[in-house]
């Protein structure tokens, strides 16, 4: 089978040498999949089905000639480390890591098992690869975040709510330093939009609730939600709280 087709089935664009999968098609192969979201999260269900469908189209059927072993970190870095160790001990042929905290845990757990990462921020800054062109080591994959989008998010927010005078960037600072690039992107255009940009660090659902409630009490307050745990795992909570916020916030 073509290695780039397999990676495409995982949602990525990078190439990993997976010729071993094609050498003995009759033998059951095993892929460990460590998701950053909860098992019941709609995105988790969607990603899992898309992966199975893509593998099926390439001749790999779950429970027939391939075994897919799932674990779910649910936005908890401690769970990510626990399940990363658990999957590594199973010695699968390949591990798929979803989200930056998960890949960080896998990076600590193994330097030999092949890992394909998806939906992470900056794999070079994170130390997962030497470069996207030449990853080196045991990891490869793709990133779907572009830091310059921070400025565009602010522009869109101002179009939706022209009275926005302050914007908070909600994030979990424990998941990495990537948020600095987003903040710099927002700050680069904030002054031209007469907006003050600040960080709103959160670590759990209680923090999320307090932050949004406080923001809703401010006149001209706006919110930009950055991709990080536990926010990703509690995105529905963020949406519900934002809808209930006072009219002065956006």
Secondary structure, 3 states (H helix, E strand, C coil): CCHHHHHHHCCCCCCCCCHHHHHCCCCCEEEEEEECCCCCCHHHHHHHHHHHHHHHHCCCCECCCEEEEEEECCCCHHHHHHHHHHHHHHCCCEEEEECHHHHHHHHHHCCCCCEEEEEECCCCCCCCCCCCCCCCCCEEEEECCCCCHHHHHHHHHHHHCCCCCEEEEEECHHHCCCHHHHHHHHHHHHHHHCCEEEEEECCCHHHHHHHHHHHHCCCCEEEEECCCCCCHHHHHHHHHHHHHCCCCEC
